[in-house]
Amino acid sequence: MNESDLGNSLRDYLTTRKYLIVMDDMWRNEAWDRRELGALSQENFSGWECKCCLPRELEELGKKIVANCGGLPLAIVVLGGLLSRKEKTPLSWQKVLDSLTWHLNQGPDSCLGVLALSYNDMPYYLKSCFLYCGLFPEDSEIRTDKLIRLWVAEGFIQRRGEEIAEDVTEDHLQELVHRSMIQVAARSFDGRVMSCRMHDLLRDLAISEAKDTNFFEGYESIDSTSPVSVRRLTIHQGKKTNSKHLHTSRSLRSFICFSVCFQENILRSLHRRVKLLTVLDLERMPISTFPEAIGELIHLKYLCLRGTCIKSLPSSIGRLTNLQTLDFRGTLIEIIPSTIWKLHHLRHLYGHGVVSSQSVIDKCRNGPLSVGHLTNLQSLGLRAGSWCCGEGLGKLIELRELTIAWTEIAQTKNQGFSESVKKLTALQSLCFLRGRLERFPDEIEFYPPNLVSLELECWNIEQDPMVTLEKLPNLRFLRLFHCSSMLKKMVCTSGGFQQLETLKLWNLKELKELIAEEGAMPDLKDLVIDTCPKMKRLSHGLLQRKNLQNLSLYDLSPELMDELSRIEGDLEKICLATSIHGWRRTAS
């Protein structure tokens, strides 16, 4: 069947039916016209008009701007973001309309010109942040925590008084979202942007502007030869490795690789030619060794080895004294050199393995080293060890996020841990993985006052943890999982968990009841209970929380699953959640 026959068959099939046609990747009116659909009219775009109260003269100008967008929704959305930042005066909006009209008369690439209006209107610091998003591959979902740390390392962010650089950067991210220059892909429980995407056409704009200003060079193949003057380089794919473009780019500051064909022989000689490197991102690259000579890249601020096959870090890592972010999660590293405690500028440290003991020679040369030297740390994730004990951890007063994976060795060496955690007054996120302390910390004083997120795995829980946890004033996210205890009942009393929005219980094998009294968890939005095979009782009041949006119930007892199935007919009366998963499935 040829294209014409296929079109006729499709037309005949749809003639008597209702249907929705979605046209994607069509950026020019010529392509639209070829489909004999015609550009969307201004009347069809009434839904795009500004819904706020505007003076009549601005409303008329707004309609003209919409009409001049040629029926392209992306252009309308982006220009809406631009107008929201302009003064609401006829003169200001008329300038936008005049510029728009000029760009639309520039030929087939006029749509890019329309989008460039919004780019040109940005302040200089926001332009750099926008262009940087073009480094990532097409259609990729960008983790915003990574993006923010890259922006900070690149020096795009200017301090605002005493504000933390990452907070200022997050404001820049929100401004790009508000301007519709990037799209939100996912949000966290508290509404913050977890990941984002870049529209194809806006990415084309970023790449075009970046080439004009020599901001970065992006290559689809690693075999490409880059200009000698390139400052930022990204490689997306390729069949073999050619390191010439790295070794000849003496001014290179940033290298971000997405090509799985990257080979570690490039690393062995990288330090000889590219001495000014600031960013080195090799996430998920197929490399197993990291050379000692890497310590000569003393300007490095961002180093990501996440998901590689690296088995050890060289002791020379301690010479990277400007390093702000070091991420080696998901590697095969078991022993971390104690020289890591020399990195006084570290702001984010994520790793796997146990930090080695400091050698006698190093103690004589540098004095005792400990985690207490890293007073700029905001995020810390490591396997537990001696660094958890003593007073060092308690000195990290800037720490916001702490993740600890407990080891068998560390189980008996946590005497000073509780006292240290109490001192972390800036801590917002606390996560304990794979292991258990001698007992569940049931003193409310153990938990920092600003704690927002708490995750506990494999704790020796004998008493109901909700008695303590429901008193945490700012807790919004709670996850308990893999708790192999004899805990059979959890009760959330009236007035408890006043701020909690997300509750996740997973693999609590002995839990039989979850009771929520009236007035408990009033702001609950997301409830997930999974693999609690003995759970027979669940308060219907939990299902009736007025803010509940997502409900997921899996692998509970057959009795409870049957009970939930019987109320399916009264779903709207019993449960107010807008998204429900799993609960209708009868356990086998």
URKA-V202918 format. One record per backbone hydrogen bond with DSSP energy under -1.0 kcal/mol. NH is the residue of the N-H (numbers start at 1). CO is the residue of the C=O. Records with the same first field share a line. If there is no record, write none. Layout:
NH: CO + CO
//
This chain:
6: 2
7: 3
8: 4
9: 5
10: 6
11: 7
12: 8
13: 9
14: 10
15: 11
17: 14
32: 28
33: 29
34: 30
36: 33
37: 32
46: 43
48: 45
49: 46
59: 55
60: 56
61: 57
62: 58
63: 59
64: 60
65: 61
66: 62
67: 63
68: 64
69: 66
70: 67
72: 69
76: 72
77: 73
78: 74
79: 75
80: 76
81: 77
82: 78
83: 79
84: 80
85: 82
86: 83
89: 87
93: 89
94: 90
95: 91
96: 92
97: 93
98: 94
99: 95
100: 96
101: 97
102: 98
103: 99
104: 100
106: 103
110: 107
113: 109
114: 110
115: 111
116: 112
119: 115
120: 116
121: 117
122: 119
127: 123
128: 124
129: 125
130: 126
131: 127
132: 128
134: 131
135: 132
136: 133
140: 137
142: 196
144: 194
147: 143
148: 144
149: 145
150: 146
151: 147
152: 148
153: 149
154: 150
155: 152
156: 151
163: 160
168: 164
169: 165
170: 166
171: 167
172: 168
173: 169
174: 170
175: 171
176: 172
177: 173
178: 174
179: 175
180: 177
181: 176
183: 197
185: 195
186: 195
188: 192
191: 188
194: 186
195: 186
196: 142
197: 183
203: 199
204: 200
205: 201
206: 202
207: 203
208: 204
209: 205
210: 206
211: 207
212: 208
213: 209
215: 210
217: 232
219: 234
224: 221
230: 227
233: 254
234: 217
235: 256
236: 219
247: 243
248: 244
250: 248
252: 249
253: 231
254: 231
255: 279
256: 233
257: 281
258: 235
262: 259
266: 263
268: 264
272: 269
274: 270
278: 253
279: 253
280: 302
281: 255
282: 304
284: 306
285: 282
287: 285
294: 291
295: 292
296: 293
297: 294
298: 296
300: 297
301: 278
302: 278
303: 325
304: 280
305: 327
307: 329
308: 305
309: 287
311: 288
317: 314
318: 315
319: 316
320: 317
321: 319
323: 320
324: 301
325: 301
326: 348
327: 303
328: 350
332: 310
336: 354
340: 337
341: 338
342: 339
343: 340
344: 342
346: 343
347: 324
348: 324
349: 379
350: 326
351: 381
354: 334
356: 336
363: 359
364: 360
365: 361
366: 362
367: 363
373: 370
374: 371
375: 373
377: 374
378: 347
379: 347
380: 401
381: 349
382: 403
384: 405
388: 385
389: 386
395: 392
396: 393
397: 395
399: 396
400: 378
401: 378
402: 429
403: 380
404: 431
405: 382
406: 433
413: 410
420: 416
421: 417
422: 418
423: 420
424: 421
425: 423
427: 424
428: 400
429: 400
430: 453
431: 402
432: 455
433: 404
442: 440
446: 443
451: 448
452: 428
453: 428
454: 477
455: 430
456: 479
457: 432
458: 481
461: 459
467: 464
468: 465
469: 465
470: 466
471: 468
472: 469
476: 452
477: 452
478: 502
479: 454
480: 504
481: 456
482: 506
484: 482
485: 483
490: 513
492: 515
496: 493
497: 470
501: 476
502: 476
503: 526
504: 478
505: 528
506: 480
507: 530
512: 488
513: 488
514: 537
515: 490
517: 492
520: 517
521: 496
524: 521
525: 501
526: 501
527: 550
528: 503
529: 552
530: 505
531: 554
532: 555
535: 532
536: 512
537: 512
539: 514
542: 539
545: 542
548: 545
549: 525
550: 525
551: 579
552: 527
553: 581
554: 529
557: 535
561: 557
562: 558
563: 559
564: 560
565: 561
566: 562
568: 565
570: 567
571: 568
574: 570
575: 571
576: 543
579: 549
581: 551
585: 582
//
